[in-house]
Amino acid sequence: MCQFRFGLLCAALAGSLFLSGCGGSDAARPAGMASQCALPLKYADGLSGGYSISSVAQAVPRQFSACAMEQPLAASVSLCIDHRQMGELSAQLVLPNQSGLDLDLQTASQGGSCLISGRLFTVALPASRLQGFSGLRGDWSVRVRDNNMVASTPTGFLVGWSMQAEGLQ
């Protein structure tokens, strides 16, 4: 997955360098430089724990600080979830414009270490949905909801989440 994103970033960078070398319409503008921004894995409640997953989804908004990226090309969100019945859950990334982007946990790649418990699920984001966020500015949130709140269903936790983005300055 990382190799694909790195390859995509390299191809975009090579293409922009090629076009700038061909004498594009704006000769004064330098080619974009590769940039990476990240919200490191952090507890969902912002302190030292997570949120209980229920039928009402909640998460603390987070902001990228000092992210010089102007054109996102690839991004992913990682969720640290402690729940025994993953098929009952739905997740969503809330973008700074308050629109939602569904995160398919069933097809997410799994692996990596979580903060205190649970499994790490990583979902690649469509770059087309990120293009309008210059510098990735604004509040980003993750919401996880349990769609089967029967008394016999075990309670789970959104322990934490992170986001990584690659693009051009």
Stockholm file with secondary structure:
# STOCKHOLM 1.0

chainA/1-169         MCQFRFGLLCAALAGSLFLSGCGGSDAARPAGMASQCALPLKYADGLSGGYSISSVAQAVPRQFSACAMEQPLAASVSLCIDHRQMGELSAQLVLPNQSGLDLDLQTASQGGSCLISGRLFTVALPASRLQGFSGLRGDWSVRVRDNNMVASTPTGFLVGWSMQAEGLQ
#=GR chainA/1-169 SS CHHHHHHHHHHHHHHHHHHHHTCCSCTTSCCCCEEEEEEEEEETTSSSSCEEECSSCCCCCEECCSCCCSEEEEEEEEEEEECSCGGGEEEEEECTTSCEEEECTTSSEECSCCSSSSEEEEEEECGGGTTTCGGGCSEEEEEEEESCCCTTSCCEEEEEEEEEEEEEC
#=GC SS_cons         CHHHHHHHHHHHHHHHHHHHHTCCSCTTSCCCCEEEEEEEEEETTSSSSCEEECSSCCCCCEECCSCCCSEEEEEEEEEEEECSCGGGEEEEEECTTSCEEEECTTSSEECSCCSSSSEEEEEEECGGGTTTCGGGCSEEEEEEEESCCCTTSCCEEEEEEEEEEEEEC
//
